[in-house]
Amino acid sequence: MASFLLIFLVVMATFAVVRVEGTAKGAVPLDTLTFDKVISKHKAVVVKFDKQYAYGEKEDEFKKFAEKSSSQPDLLVAEVGVSEYGEKENDQLRERFNINKEDFPVYKLFKQSEATPVDFKGEIKADELSKFVKTNTRLWIGLPSCVERFDKLAENLLASDSSSYGGIIEKAEKALEETTDEKEKSSGEIYVKIMKKIQEKGVEYVDTETTRVQKLLKDKITDKKKELFKKRLDILSSFQYAKQGAKDEL
């Protein structure tokens, strides 16, 4: 009896671990009972249809996207895990939206104002998913340490000629002076410093500084420094996204 109980507890613990690992942080799991209730109550919902307990590079990119999207209150990121065995959980949802299992993962954007979802057809990368949402909803998406008004100034800076940098930095400094929220102010200071470095060293600074900070994060450092470096990396990602956007427009 004791051995049976031990086996049962081990199996349940293993299932619990798999269940946790099967859900991305920042994403809401949906099933046939909750799908319509949840979708109808949000302005925009990105849903990933995939096999249960997905893993690999594509899943890692989804996790990055889900975490990044948590900063946007009008966007919900959700996932539908489809089982191929047993009761074939959520397979009805797969059939309802005409999704082939061979195409997993499949992403669809549901908007309150439209009956038909928008299909994502790009490469499964966190930045591409963010771009897909921005293009189809005009919602801002940034990492936890990012601030929308400073992200827009970063985009303006990297879309402009270097002769215009000074004026944009002045706008950023003015926005910083007007900011009363301490968290936003702390982030704003980093934005301004990066802008000044770009003015001094060129747009290449974004990539070199990102590489430098990523290396520092691998060193043995205090938790406080780790938080500061992660914050800087979040904000640098906004400049990288803006830099890529500027290239795409050329």
C-alpha positions as CSV (number, residue, x, y, z in Angstrom):
1,M,0.0,0.0,0.0
2,A,2.8,2.4,0.9
3,S,4.7,1.7,-2.3
4,F,1.5,2.2,-4.3
5,L,1.0,5.6,-2.6
6,L,4.5,6.6,-3.3
7,I,4.2,5.8,-7.0
8,F,0.9,7.7,-7.1
9,L,2.5,10.8,-5.6
10,V,5.5,10.6,-7.9
11,V,3.2,10.4,-11.0
12,M,1.1,13.3,-9.7
13,A,4.2,15.5,-9.0
14,T,5.5,14.7,-12.5
15,F,2.2,15.7,-14.1
16,A,2.2,18.9,-12.1
17,V,5.7,19.8,-13.4
18,V,4.7,19.0,-17.0
19,R,1.6,21.1,-16.6
20,V,3.5,24.1,-15.4
21,E,6.1,23.8,-18.1
22,G,3.4,23.4,-20.7
23,T,2.0,26.9,-20.0
24,A,4.0,30.0,-20.9
25,K,4.4,32.7,-18.3
26,G,2.0,35.5,-19.3
27,A,-0.2,33.3,-21.4
28,V,-3.7,32.1,-20.4
29,P,-4.6,28.5,-21.2
30,L,-8.0,28.1,-23.0
31,D,-10.2,25.1,-23.6
32,T,-13.5,24.3,-25.4
33,L,-15.4,25.6,-22.3
34,T,-13.6,28.8,-21.7
35,F,-12.5,29.9,-25.2
36,D,-15.5,32.0,-26.3
37,K,-16.1,33.4,-22.8
38,V,-12.5,34.8,-22.6
39,I,-12.1,35.9,-26.3
40,S,-15.3,38.0,-26.2
41,K,-14.2,40.0,-23.2
42,H,-10.9,41.4,-24.6
43,K,-10.1,44.0,-27.2
44,A,-7.5,41.8,-28.8
45,V,-6.4,38.2,-28.2
46,V,-3.5,36.3,-29.7
47,V,-4.1,32.6,-29.5
48,K,-1.5,29.9,-30.1
49,F,-2.9,26.6,-31.2
50,D,-0.3,23.9,-30.6
51,K,0.2,20.4,-29.3
52,Q,0.1,20.1,-25.5
53,Y,3.3,20.6,-23.7
54,A,5.1,22.1,-26.7
55,Y,8.9,22.7,-26.5
56,G,11.8,23.8,-28.7
57,E,12.9,27.1,-30.3
58,K,9.4,28.1,-31.5
59,E,8.0,27.6,-28.0
60,D,10.9,29.7,-26.5
61,E,10.0,32.6,-28.9
62,F,6.3,32.3,-27.8
63,K,7.4,32.6,-24.2
64,K,9.4,35.7,-24.9
65,F,6.4,37.2,-26.8
66,A,4.0,36.3,-24.0
67,E,6.2,38.0,-21.4
68,K,6.7,41.0,-23.5
69,S,3.0,41.4,-24.2
70,S,2.1,41.5,-20.5
71,S,2.9,45.3,-20.5
72,Q,-0.2,45.9,-22.8
73,P,-3.5,45.8,-20.9
74,D,-5.6,45.7,-24.0
75,L,-3.9,42.5,-25.3
76,L,-4.4,39.0,-24.0
77,V,-2.0,36.2,-25.0
78,A,-3.6,32.7,-24.8
79,E,-2.8,29.2,-25.9
80,V,-4.9,26.2,-26.8
81,G,-3.1,22.9,-26.1
82,V,-4.5,20.1,-28.4
83,S,-4.1,16.5,-27.4
84,E,-3.8,13.7,-30.0
85,Y,-4.6,10.9,-27.6
86,G,-7.2,9.9,-25.1
87,E,-10.1,12.3,-25.1
88,K,-8.3,14.5,-27.6
89,E,-8.6,17.6,-25.5
90,N,-9.4,20.8,-27.5
91,D,-9.4,19.0,-30.8
92,Q,-12.9,20.5,-31.4
93,L,-11.3,24.0,-31.4
94,R,-8.7,22.8,-33.9
95,E,-11.4,21.5,-36.2
96,R,-13.5,24.6,-35.7
97,F,-10.8,26.9,-37.0
98,N,-9.6,24.5,-39.8
99,I,-6.2,24.0,-38.4
100,N,-4.0,21.1,-39.5
101,K,-1.8,19.5,-36.8
102,E,1.1,19.5,-39.2
103,D,1.0,23.3,-39.2
104,F,1.4,23.6,-35.4
105,P,2.1,26.1,-33.9
106,V,-0.6,28.2,-35.5
107,Y,-1.3,31.8,-34.3
108,K,-4.6,33.7,-34.7
109,L,-5.4,37.3,-33.7
110,F,-9.0,37.8,-32.5
111,K,-10.4,41.3,-32.4
112,Q,-13.6,42.4,-30.7
113,S,-14.6,44.4,-33.7
114,E,-14.2,41.6,-36.2
115,A,-15.9,38.2,-36.5
116,T,-13.0,36.5,-38.4
117,P,-9.6,36.2,-36.8
118,V,-6.4,37.4,-38.5
119,D,-3.9,34.6,-39.3
120,F,-0.2,35.1,-38.5
121,K,1.9,34.0,-41.5
122,G,5.4,35.2,-40.5
123,E,8.4,33.6,-39.0
124,I,7.8,32.5,-35.4
125,K,10.0,35.0,-33.6
126,A,9.0,37.2,-30.6
127,D,9.7,40.4,-32.5
128,E,7.7,39.2,-35.6
129,L,4.7,38.4,-33.4
130,S,4.9,41.8,-31.8
131,K,5.1,43.5,-35.2
132,F,2.0,41.4,-36.3
133,V,0.0,42.7,-33.3
134,K,1.2,46.3,-33.7
135,T,0.3,46.3,-37.4
136,N,-3.2,44.8,-36.9
137,T,-4.2,46.6,-33.7
138,R,-1.9,49.6,-33.3
139,L,-1.4,48.5,-29.7
140,W,2.0,49.2,-28.1
141,I,4.0,46.2,-26.8
142,G,7.1,46.6,-24.6
143,L,9.1,44.6,-22.1
144,P,8.4,45.2,-18.4
145,S,11.0,48.0,-18.0
146,C,9.9,49.8,-21.2
147,V,7.8,53.0,-21.4
148,E,5.5,53.7,-24.3
149,R,6.3,57.4,-24.7
150,F,10.1,56.7,-24.6
151,D,9.8,53.8,-27.0
152,K,8.1,56.2,-29.5
153,L,11.0,58.6,-29.1
154,A,13.5,55.8,-29.7
155,E,11.6,54.9,-32.9
156,N,11.7,58.6,-34.0
157,L,15.5,58.8,-33.2
158,L,16.4,55.7,-35.2
159,A,14.1,56.7,-38.1
160,S,15.8,60.1,-38.4
161,D,19.0,61.5,-39.8
162,S,21.8,62.0,-37.2
163,S,21.4,65.8,-37.6
164,S,18.0,65.5,-35.9
165,Y,19.2,63.5,-32.9
166,G,19.7,66.6,-30.7
167,G,16.1,67.8,-31.0
168,I,14.7,64.3,-30.3
169,I,17.0,63.9,-27.2
170,E,15.7,67.3,-26.0
171,K,12.1,66.0,-26.3
172,A,13.1,62.9,-24.3
173,E,14.7,65.0,-21.6
174,K,11.6,67.1,-21.4
175,A,9.5,64.0,-21.1
176,L,11.8,62.8,-18.3
177,E,11.3,66.1,-16.4
178,E,7.5,65.7,-16.7
179,T,7.4,62.1,-15.5
180,T,6.2,61.7,-12.0
181,D,6.1,57.9,-11.8
182,E,9.4,56.8,-10.2
183,K,9.5,53.5,-12.1
184,E,9.0,55.3,-15.5
185,K,11.5,58.0,-14.5
186,S,14.2,55.4,-13.7
187,S,13.6,53.8,-17.1
188,G,13.5,57.2,-18.9
189,E,16.9,58.0,-17.6
190,I,18.3,54.9,-19.3
191,Y,16.5,55.8,-22.6
192,V,18.1,59.3,-22.6
193,K,21.6,57.8,-21.8
194,I,21.3,55.4,-24.7
195,M,20.1,58.1,-27.1
196,K,23.1,60.2,-26.2
197,K,25.5,57.3,-26.7
198,I,23.9,56.7,-30.2
199,Q,24.4,60.4,-31.0
200,E,28.1,60.0,-29.9
201,K,28.9,56.6,-31.3
202,G,26.3,55.9,-34.0
203,V,23.5,53.3,-34.2
204,E,26.0,50.4,-33.9
205,Y,26.2,51.2,-30.2
206,V,22.8,49.5,-29.7
207,D,24.2,46.1,-30.8
208,T,27.6,46.4,-29.1
209,E,26.0,47.5,-25.8
210,T,23.5,44.7,-26.0
211,T,26.3,42.2,-26.4
212,R,28.2,43.7,-23.5
213,V,25.3,43.7,-21.1
214,Q,24.4,40.1,-22.1
215,K,28.0,39.0,-21.2
216,L,27.8,40.9,-17.9
217,L,24.6,39.0,-17.0
218,K,26.5,35.7,-17.2
219,D,29.1,36.9,-14.7
220,K,28.8,36.4,-10.9
221,I,27.0,39.6,-9.9
222,T,24.7,40.7,-7.1
223,D,20.9,40.4,-7.6
224,K,20.7,44.2,-7.6
225,K,23.1,44.5,-10.5
226,K,21.4,41.7,-12.3
227,E,18.1,43.6,-12.1
228,L,19.7,46.8,-13.4
229,F,21.3,44.9,-16.3
230,K,18.0,43.2,-17.2
231,K,16.3,46.6,-17.1
232,R,18.9,48.0,-19.5
233,L,18.6,45.0,-21.8
234,D,14.8,45.4,-21.9
235,I,15.2,49.0,-23.0
236,L,17.9,48.2,-25.5
237,S,15.5,45.7,-27.1
238,S,13.2,48.6,-27.9
239,F,16.1,50.4,-29.7
240,Q,16.9,47.2,-31.5
241,Y,13.3,46.8,-32.6
242,A,13.2,50.5,-33.7
243,K,16.5,50.0,-35.5
244,Q,15.1,47.0,-37.4
245,G,12.0,48.9,-38.3
246,A,14.0,51.8,-39.7
247,K,15.9,49.3,-41.9
248,D,12.7,47.7,-43.1
249,E,11.4,51.1,-44.3
250,L,14.4,51.8,-46.4
